[in-house]
Amino acid sequence: MPKRNSSVLGREFGTGVRNAIEQSGLTQRKLAELLDWQEAKVSDLVQGKGGVDEVDLVRLLSYCRIPAAEVEQILALFHESREKGWLLFPEDGVPDQVHSLISQERLASKITVWSMNLVPGHLQIAGYIRAASEKSARIQPVDIDALIRAKLDRQAILRPGREFVFYVHEQALRLPVGGPDVMRAQLNHIHVMLVRQYISLRIVPIAVGAHAGLSGSFTQLGFEKFEPVVFIESENSGLFLEDKRSLASYAEVLKRLDRDALDAEQSRRLITTMFV
C-alpha cells in the first residue's frame, strides 16, 4: 500500500482539531450535522488531510467553544500545514520534550537514533538526566525535576510493536556524566534494555576516527502509513525535515554509520567492559 502524503504539520493540525472536538463533547457525526457537512469532511480534518478553508475551520471551532489561545494555535497550524519541514521554538526551552516530537514518535513504527555526545534520551536514567541537566545553559534548576519526569515518561514508548535502533558513538558512553556511580548504573541499564528484542544498539568505536555522523545527532522516524521524518535538536529549537533531498542525505549517514559500527553483539560486550 502506498504511503500517504501527510506532513508532520498536517498531522499536528489534525490532532488539534480532534482534541477540540473531544473537548466540546460533540461527536464527529453531530458536529457534521450542525455544520451541514458530510461526516467524511470532519474525518478528513482530524486526519490532517485538510479539505476546508479558513472560514469553515473557524465555524467548526466556534461550535467546539475552545479557548481563544487554542483557536489561534490551530489556525496557525492550518496556515502552515502545507509546508514541508517545521522549525520549532518551544516555549519551555526544552526541544527534546516538544509535544509534537512525542506525538510523532507514538505514530512511528521504527525509530532510529544517532547520538554522538550523550546516551540517547530514550535510554537515559534519572541520575544521568539530572547530571546532564545541571550542566545545561538552557535549563533552570527549578525545572530539572519536571524535566526528569518528562524524559522518563517519554520512555513509555519503549514497548513491543515498534522497532528501535540506536547508533551511539563510543565517546558518548565513556563521557563520565554524573561520575562513576551514575555511569555504572546508566551503562547497566542500557545492557538490561538490550535484552528486549525490539531494541538494538550499535556502537561507532573511537578507533574509526572521522565518521559520517560528524554533523551531529538526529532521530529518523519511520511510519507504516506516512513518509519518514528526520528530527534535529539544537540548543533552543527543534527541526523536522521532510523533503526528499534531506531524507536521502540522512538515510545515507545512517547507512555509512552502519558500516562503521560494531555489530549488536560486539556492542553489548563493549558496554559490559565499561561498567564492570
For each residue, the residues with C-beta under 8 A, 3 or more apart:
1:
2:
3: 223 224 225 226 227
4: 225 226
5: 227
6: 10 11 47 48 49 225 226 227
7: 10 11 48 81 82 83 84 86 242
8: 11 12 86 100 104 229 240 242
9: 12 13 77 80 81 82 83 86
10: 6 7 13 14 48 49 50 81 82
11: 6 7 8 14 15 48 103 104 107 226
12: 8 9 15 16 48 77 81 100 103
13: 9 10 16 17 48 50 74 77 78 81
14: 10 11 17 18 45 46 47 48 49
15: 11 12 18 19 46 48 103
16: 12 13 19 20 70 73 74 77
17: 13 14 20 21 45 46 57 60 74
18: 14 15 21 22 46
19: 15 16 22 23
20: 16 17 23 24 60 61 64 66 70 74
21: 17 18 24 26 28 31 42 46 64
22: 18 19 25
23: 19 20 64 66
24: 20 21 31 63 64 65 66
25: 22
26: 21 30 31 34 63 64
27: 30 31
28: 21 31 32 39 42 43 46
29: 32 33 39
30: 26 27 33 34
31: 21 24 26 27 28 34 35 42 60 63 64
32: 28 29 35 37 38 39 41 42
33: 29 30 36
34: 26 30 31 63
35: 31 32 42 56 59 60 63
36: 33
37: 32 41 42
38: 32 41
39: 28 29 32 42 43
40: 43 44
41: 32 37 38 44 45 51 52
42: 21 28 31 32 35 37 39 45 46 60
43: 28 39 40 46 47
44: 40 41 47 49 50 51
45: 14 17 41 42 48 49 50 51 52 57 60
46: 14 15 17 18 21 28 42 43
47: 6 14 43 44
48: 6 7 10 11 12 13 14 15 45 81
49: 6 10 14 44 45
50: 10 13 44 45 78 81 82
51: 41 44 45
52: 41 45 56 57 60
53: 56 57
54: 57 58 75 78 79
55: 58 59
56: 35 52 53 59 60
57: 17 45 52 53 54 60 61 74 75 78
58: 54 55 61 62 71 75
59: 35 55 56 62 63
60: 17 20 31 35 42 45 52 56 57 63 64
61: 20 57 58 64 66 71 74
62: 58 59 65
63: 24 26 31 34 35 59 60
64: 20 21 23 24 26 31 60 61
65: 24 62
66: 20 23 24 61 70 71
67: 70 71
68: 71 72
69: 72 73
70: 16 20 66 67 73 74
71: 58 61 66 67 68 74 75
72: 68 69 75 76
73: 16 69 70 76 77
74: 13 16 17 20 57 61 70 71 77 78
75: 54 57 58 71 72 78 79
76: 72 73 79 80
77: 9 12 13 16 73 74 80 81
78: 13 50 54 57 74 75 81
79: 54 75 76
80: 9 76 77 83 86
81: 7 9 10 12 13 48 50 77 78
82: 7 9 10 50
83: 7 9 80 86
84: 7 242 243
85: 239 240 241 242 243 246
86: 7 8 9 80 83 100 239 240 242
87: 237 238 239 240
88: 95 98 100 237 238 239 240
89: 236 237
90: 93 94 95 97 98 237 238
91:
92: 97 143
93: 90 138 139 236
94: 90 97 98 138 139 143 147 150
95: 88 90 98 101 233 234 236 237 238
96: 101 121 151 233 238
97: 90 92 94 101 102 147 150 151 154
98: 88 90 94 95 101 102 238
99: 102 103
100: 8 12 86 88 103 104 238 240
101: 95 96 97 98 104 105 219 231 238
102: 97 98 99 105 106 154
103: 11 12 15 99 100 106 107
104: 8 11 100 101 107 108 221 229 231 240
105: 101 102 108 111 154 157 221
106: 102 103 157
107: 11 103 104 221 223 226
108: 104 105 111 162 221 222 223
109: 162 163 222 223 224
110: 162 163 164 165 221 222
111: 105 108 122 157 162 163 164 165 219 220 221 222
112: 164 165 166 167 219 220 222 254
113: 120 122 164 165 166 167 217 218 219 220
114: 167 168 213 217 218 219 253 254 257
115: 118 119 120 166 167 168 169 172 217
116: 169 171 172 213 214 216 217
117: 169 171 172 175 217
118: 115 121 124 132 172 175 177 217
119: 115 123 124 128 168 172 173 177 186 190
120: 113 115 123 124 166 168
121: 96 118 124 151 154
122: 111 113 154 155 157 158 164 166
123: 119 120 155 166 189 190 193 201
124: 118 119 120 121 128 129 132 151 186
125: 128 129 182 185 186 189
126: 129 130 148 152
127: 130 131 178 181 182 185 186
128: 119 124 125 131 132 177 178 182 183 185 186
129: 124 125 126 132 133 147 148 151 152
130: 126 127 133 134 144 148 178
131: 127 128 134 135 177 178 179 182
132: 118 124 128 129 135 136 177 178
133: 129 130 136 139 144 147 148
134: 130 131 141 144
135: 131 132
136: 132 133 139
137: 235
138: 93 94 235 236
139: 93 94 133 136 143 144 147
140: 143 144
141: 134 144
142:
143: 92 94 139 140 146 147
144: 130 133 134 139 140 141 147 148
145: 148 149
146: 143 149 150
147: 94 97 129 133 139 143 144 150 151
148: 126 129 130 133 144 145 151 152
149: 145 146 152 153
150: 94 97 146 147 153 154
151: 96 97 121 124 129 147 148 154 155
152: 126 129 148 149 155
153: 149 150 156
154: 97 102 105 121 122 150 151 157
155: 122 123 151 152 158
156: 153 159
157: 105 106 111 122 154 162
158: 122 155 164 193 196 199
159: 156 162
160: 196 198
161: 198
162: 108 109 110 111 157 159 198
163: 109 110 111 198
164: 110 111 112 113 122 158 198 199 200
165: 110 111 112 113 200 201 202
166: 112 113 115 120 122 123 199 200 201 202
167: 112 113 114 115 201 202 204 213 254 257 258 261
168: 114 115 119 120 172 173 201 202 203 204
169: 115 116 117 172 173 203 204 206 211 213
170: 173 174 203 204 205 206 270
171: 116 117 174 175 206
172: 115 116 117 118 119 168 169 175
173: 119 168 169 170 187 190 203 271 274
174: 170 171 206 274
175: 117 118 171 172
176: 179 180 183
177: 118 119 128 131 132 182 183 186
178: 127 128 130 131 132 181 182 183 186
179: 131 176 182 183
180: 176 183 184
181: 127 178 184 185
182: 125 127 128 131 177 178 179 185 186
183: 128 176 177 178 179 180 186 187 274 275
184: 180 181 187 188 275
185: 125 127 128 181 182 188 189
186: 119 124 125 127 128 177 178 182 183 189 190
187: 173 183 184 190 191 271 274 275
188: 184 185 191 192 275
189: 123 125 185 186 192 193
190: 119 123 173 186 187 193 194 201 271
191: 187 188 194 268 271 272 275
192: 188 189 195
193: 123 158 189 190 196 199
194: 190 191 199 200 201 264 268 271
195: 192
196: 158 160 193 199
197:
198: 160 161 162 163 164
199: 158 164 166 193 194 196
200: 164 165 166 194 264
201: 123 165 166 167 168 190 194 264 267 268 271
202: 165 166 167 168 257 258 261 262 263 264 267
203: 168 169 170 173 261 262 266 267 270 271
204: 167 168 169 170 208 211 213 257 260 261 262
205: 170 208 260 261 262 270
206: 169 170 171 174 209
207:
208: 204 205 211 260
209: 206
210: 214
211: 169 204 208 214 256 257 260
212: 252 253 256 257 260
213: 114 116 167 169 204 216 217 253 257
214: 116 210 211
215: 253
216: 116 213 232
217: 113 114 115 116 117 118 213 232 233
218: 113 114 230 231 232 233 250 253
219: 101 111 112 113 114 230 231 232
220: 111 112 113 228 229 230 231 250 251 254
221: 104 105 107 108 110 111 228 229 230 231
222: 108 109 110 111 112 228
223: 3 107 108 109 226 227 228 229
224: 3 109
225: 3 4 6
226: 3 4 6 11 107 223 229
227: 3 5 6 223 242 247
228: 220 221 222 223 247 251
229: 8 104 220 221 223 226 240 241 242 247
230: 218 219 220 221 240 241 242 246 247 250
231: 101 104 218 219 220 221 238 239 240 241
232: 216 217 218 219 238 239 241
233: 95 96 217 218 237 238 239
234: 95 237 238 239
235: 137 138
236: 89 93 95 138
237: 87 88 89 90 95 233 234
238: 87 88 90 95 96 98 100 101 231 232 233 234
239: 85 86 87 88 231 232 233 234
240: 8 85 86 87 88 100 104 229 230 231
241: 85 229 230 231 232 246 247 250
242: 7 8 84 85 86 227 229 230 246 247
243: 84 85 246 247
244: 247 248
245: 248 249
246: 85 230 241 242 243 249 250
247: 227 228 229 230 241 242 243 244 250 251
248: 244 245 251 252
249: 245 246 252 253
250: 218 220 230 241 246 247 253 254
251: 220 228 247 248 254 255
252: 212 248 249 255 256
253: 114 212 213 215 218 249 250 256 257
254: 112 114 167 220 250 251 257 258
255: 251 252 258 259
256: 211 212 252 253 259 260
257: 114 167 202 204 211 212 213 253 254 260 261
258: 167 202 254 255 261
259: 255 256
260: 204 205 208 211 212 256 257
261: 167 202 203 204 205 257 258 267
262: 202 203 204 205 266 267 270
263: 202 266 267
264: 194 200 201 202 267 268
265: 268 269
266: 203 262 263 269 270
267: 201 202 203 261 262 263 264 270 271
268: 191 194 201 264 265 271 272
269: 265 266 272 273
270: 170 203 205 262 266 267 273 274
271: 173 187 190 191 194 201 203 267 268 274 275
272: 191 268 269 275 276
273: 269 270 276
274: 173 174 183 187 270 271
275: 183 184 187 188 191 271 272
276: 272 273
